[in-house]
């Protein structure tokens, strides 16, 4: 009987944990992509400002 209880408890919690992990991985990927895009844009902007003879952005 106690084994049935723990198995049922595990089956009840497992979907919530799996959905939470998937959600976490998706948000992590979005945040990393945004950070990479911002770094790339800043680098391109700095190169363009230098090419045009403008002072660096603050």
MDTraj code that builds the backbone (N, CA, C; nanometers):
import mdtraj as md
import numpy as np

residues = "UNK UNK UNK UNK UNK UNK UNK UNK UNK UNK UNK UNK UNK UNK UNK UNK UNK UNK UNK UNK UNK UNK UNK UNK UNK UNK UNK UNK UNK UNK UNK UNK UNK UNK UNK UNK UNK UNK UNK UNK UNK UNK UNK UNK UNK UNK UNK UNK UNK UNK UNK UNK UNK UNK UNK UNK UNK UNK".split()
xyz = np.array([
    [0.0801, -0.1204, 0.0000],
    [0.0000, 0.0000, 0.0000],
    [0.0847, 0.1274, 0.0000],
    [0.1883, 0.1410, 0.0842],
    [0.2688, 0.2633, 0.0801],
    [0.3385, 0.2817, -0.0548],
    [0.3755, 0.1733, -0.1214],
    [0.4411, 0.1869, -0.2506],
    [0.3444, 0.2460, -0.3532],
    [0.2195, 0.2079, -0.3474],
    [0.1202, 0.2652, -0.4381],
    [0.1059, 0.4150, -0.4138],
    [0.1102, 0.4560, -0.2893],
    [0.0985, 0.5979, -0.2570],
    [0.2130, 0.6778, -0.3190],
    [0.3369, 0.6319, -0.2999],
    [0.4516, 0.7051, -0.3515],
    [0.4561, 0.7032, -0.5039],
    [0.4151, 0.5928, -0.5638],
    [0.4116, 0.5858, -0.7101],
    [0.3072, 0.6823, -0.7649],
    [0.1905, 0.6873, -0.7022],
    [0.0865, 0.7816, -0.7446],
    [0.1316, 0.9262, -0.7237],
    [0.2013, 0.9519, -0.6139],
    [0.2519, 1.0867, -0.5889],
    [0.3533, 1.1260, -0.6961],
    [0.4401, 1.0339, -0.7341],
    [0.5381, 1.0606, -0.8388],
    [0.4704, 1.0866, -0.9731],
    [0.3718, 1.0060, -1.0063],
    [0.2994, 1.0259, -1.1316],
    [0.2220, 1.1576, -1.1308],
    [0.1797, 1.2021, -1.0166],
    [0.1053, 1.3280, -1.0077],
    [0.1968, 1.4483, -1.0257],
    [0.3187, 1.4404, -0.9785],
    [0.4104, 1.5541, -0.9809],
    [0.4937, 1.5581, -1.1097],
    [0.5160, 1.4456, -1.1713],
    [0.6038, 1.4370, -1.2885],
    [0.5617, 1.5288, -1.4037],
    [0.4351, 1.5341, -1.4437],
    [0.3991, 1.6234, -1.5553],
    [0.4265, 1.7710, -1.5241],
    [0.4007, 1.8117, -1.4023],
    [0.4261, 1.9506, -1.3639],
    [0.5748, 1.9818, -1.3731],
    [0.6572, 1.8921, -1.3258],
    [0.8016, 1.9131, -1.3311],
    [0.8504, 1.9156, -1.4759],
    [0.8006, 1.8259, -1.5581],
    [0.8426, 1.8222, -1.6985],
    [0.8007, 1.9489, -1.7735],
    [0.6793, 1.9953, -1.7523],
    [0.6340, 2.1183, -1.8178],
    [0.7172, 2.2370, -1.7687],
    [0.7475, 2.2390, -1.6400],
    [0.8315, 2.3456, -1.5855],
    [0.9705, 2.3459, -1.6471],
    [1.0285, 2.2289, -1.6653],
    [1.1607, 2.2196, -1.7275],
    [1.1584, 2.2658, -1.8728],
    [1.0566, 2.2270, -1.9464],
    [1.0447, 2.2702, -2.0863],
    [1.0302, 2.4226, -2.0918],
    [0.9466, 2.4780, -2.0057],
    [0.9267, 2.6226, -1.9994],
    [1.0584, 2.6928, -1.9674],
    [1.1347, 2.6384, -1.8726],
    [1.2622, 2.6979, -1.8336],
    [1.3613, 2.6961, -1.9496],
    [1.3692, 2.5841, -2.0223],
    [1.4606, 2.5758, -2.1365],
    [1.4221, 2.6747, -2.2467],
    [1.2929, 2.6908, -2.2713],
    [1.2483, 2.7841, -2.3746],
    [1.2834, 2.9273, -2.3351],
    [1.2537, 2.9659, -2.2120],
    [1.2868, 3.1013, -2.1677],
    [1.4369, 3.1256, -2.1684],
    [1.5138, 3.0274, -2.1291],
    [1.6602, 3.0387, -2.1296],
    [1.7112, 3.0620, -2.2717],
    [1.6565, 2.9893, -2.3677],
    [1.6978, 3.0061, -2.5067],
    [1.6604, 3.1450, -2.5589],
    [1.5426, 3.1936, -2.5238],
    [1.4993, 3.3261, -2.5683],
    [1.5895, 3.4341, -2.5096],
    [1.6193, 3.4235, -2.3813],
    [1.7028, 3.5245, -2.3156],
    [1.8446, 3.5232, -2.3719],
    [1.8988, 3.4056, -2.3958],
    [2.0335, 3.3973, -2.4535],
    [2.0365, 3.4533, -2.5952],
    [1.9347, 3.4250, -2.6740],
    [1.9293, 3.4770, -2.8109],
    [1.9202, 3.6290, -2.8092],
    [1.8413, 3.6836, -2.7178],
    [1.8280, 3.8289, -2.7075],
    [1.9609, 3.8924, -2.6683],
    [2.0294, 3.8314, -2.5723],
    [2.1587, 3.8853, -2.5277],
    [2.2599, 3.8824, -2.6420],
    [2.2629, 3.7734, -2.7161],
    [2.3558, 3.7614, -2.8286],
    [2.3232, 3.8646, -2.9368],
    [2.1949, 3.8838, -2.9647],
    [2.1551, 3.9808, -3.0656],
    [2.1932, 4.1224, -3.0224],
    [2.1736, 4.1554, -2.8966],
    [2.2110, 4.2890, -2.8481],
    [2.3613, 4.3112, -2.8583],
    [2.4404, 4.2111, -2.8230],
    [2.5860, 4.2231, -2.8340],
    [2.6288, 4.2430, -2.9789],
    [2.5677, 4.1677, -3.0699],
    [2.6007, 4.1789, -3.2116],
    [2.5630, 4.3160, -3.2658],
    [2.4451, 4.3640, -3.2289],
    [2.4025, 4.4972, -3.2750],
    [2.4943, 4.6067, -3.2221],
    [2.5365, 4.5947, -3.0964],
    [2.6270, 4.6945, -3.0386],
    [2.7609, 4.6934, -3.1119],
    [2.8081, 4.5737, -3.1466],
    [2.9348, 4.5630, -3.2187],
    [2.9237, 4.6263, -3.3576],
    [2.8151, 4.5979, -3.4271],
    [2.7941, 4.6555, -3.5604],
    [2.7813, 4.8067, -3.5514],
    [2.7079, 4.8553, -3.4526],
    [2.6919, 5.0000, -3.4366],
    [2.8270, 5.0664, -3.4089],
    [2.9089, 5.0045, -3.3237],
    [3.0409, 5.0608, -3.2940],
    [3.1275, 5.0647, -3.4193],
    [3.1216, 4.9610, -3.5001],
    [3.1995, 4.9587, -3.6241],
    [3.1528, 5.0668, -3.7213],
    [3.0213, 5.0848, -3.7320],
    [2.9666, 5.1873, -3.8220],
    [3.0019, 5.3280, -3.7730],
    [2.9934, 5.3503, -3.6427],
    [3.0285, 5.4814, -3.5876],
    [3.1761, 5.5113, -3.6139],
    [3.2608, 5.4108, -3.5987],
    [3.4039, 5.4294, -3.6230],
    [3.4286, 5.4582, -3.7708],
    [3.3586, 5.3865, -3.8575],
    [3.3745, 5.4047, -4.0014],
    [3.3329, 5.5449, -4.0439],
    [3.2300, 5.5994, -3.9797],
    [3.1816, 5.7329, -4.0147],
    [3.2557, 5.8440, -3.9417],
    [3.3472, 5.8075, -3.8524],
    [3.4246, 5.9060, -3.7792],
    [3.3503, 5.9694, -3.6636],
    [3.2478, 5.9034, -3.6167],
    [3.1698, 5.9543, -3.5040],
    [3.2319, 5.9041, -3.3733],
    [3.2073, 5.9759, -3.2623],
    [3.2586, 5.9272, -3.1343],
    [3.1841, 5.8021, -3.0917],
    [3.2475, 5.7193, -3.0082],
    [3.1794, 5.5969, -2.9618],
    [3.0544, 5.6302, -2.8798],
    [2.9570, 5.5440, -2.8873],
    [2.8338, 5.5620, -2.8097],
    [2.8636, 5.5375, -2.6622],
    [2.7868, 5.6018, -2.5796],
    [2.8078, 5.5869, -2.4353],
    [2.7503, 5.4587, -2.3835],
])
top = md.Topology()
chain = top.add_chain()
for i, resn in enumerate(residues, 1):
    res = top.add_residue(resn, chain, resSeq=i)
    for name in ("N", "CA", "C"):
        top.add_atom(name, md.element.get_by_symbol(name[0]), res)
traj = md.Trajectory(xyz[None], top)
